[in-house]
């Protein structure tokens, strides 16, 4: 449409000039002795315009000829750049398609052609890593680092950290993350990688810190965060228990744990560690606090052991106090087989044989628990009822 308008405009201009020339009767006289030339003014104007256009065209052709080498060079560079961009695009596509061998080849071509060398080297490194070609992976990571461009520095460090993590080279991954953090960058992806690195290095206090950060930014699901927090606390408690000579370190760590993170399994771990260092009083205390907040049938079994290994094991008042508290729990949880088993064991410890038998048999009537059969068998042996004892031993063996 635009070309048609220009054509119509040229026709209109030609028609206008032709009409105007009819009314122009002027002439031009050119004298160069001994020559004399007389021209119509219209012809002179036409010759001048034609001469100007011809001269302009010749000058353009002359300068274009002079610039021909430069133009050819620019053309070649443009074609080279187009090829490099195409190679980089294809390398990226092939990487996502899972065609890693071809991705390495195309990325190498883009690198050789000088197109975003840092990014090309990183694509080649990721593809080589997917092929489990560690020598080429390291070589391409070195090439990416050698480019030294601020443009690809963060991408390089993130890639290095991720690839080292996948290869379980946790120290090298942490070094890359440390360099990344020194630049002031701590985004969610970097924190996620660091979380996995700290797990690999068994640095559980750092795992706790990272989980809390990621949970604050809603980067972890509640279930995943809970599982990681529980594991981290359990590992820390295990480490403290392995080196602590008394319960002080365990209780300090327990006091520092936020209430929302005190899972029943964590309470069980701390209580068992306290029993190992013969601090049954604190073990009993934290179990009671946990059971008042959130009931756990497995934890109540450990409650019956809180006097084991203690120097005041024969203190009847303490055992009776635990029996009384457990019987209060039984008022609202009369169908809890493990609570009944715990009461039976407490009564055995206090040598209340009749109540112990009653609670153990009540536990078995709800759920056939192997420990309840064994405890009843031992009780009947003590009472001289060998046949009943053997019957419960056989039942326990069948549940093994």
Buried (B, 14 or more C-beta within 10 A) or exposed (E): EEEEEEEEEEEEEEEEEEEEBEEEEEEBEEEEEEEEEEBBEBEBBBEEEEEEEEEEEEEEEEEEEEEEEEEEEEEEEEEEEEBBBBBBEBBBEBBEEEBBEBBBBBBBBBBEBEBBBBBBBBBBBBBBBBBEBEEBBBBBBEBBBEBEEEEBBBBBBBBBBBBBBEBEBBEBBBBBBEBBBEEEEEEEEBBBBBBBBBBBBEBBEBBBBBBBBBBEEEBBEEEEBBBBBBBBBBBBBEBBBEEBEEBEBBBEBBEEBEEEBBBBEBBBBBBBBBBBBBBBBBBBBBBBEBBEEEBBBEBBBBBBBBBEBBEEEEEEEBBBEBBEBBBEBBEEBEEBBBBBBBBBBBBBBBEBBEBBBBBBEBBBEBBBBBBBBBBBBBBBBEEEBEEBBEBBBEBBEEEE
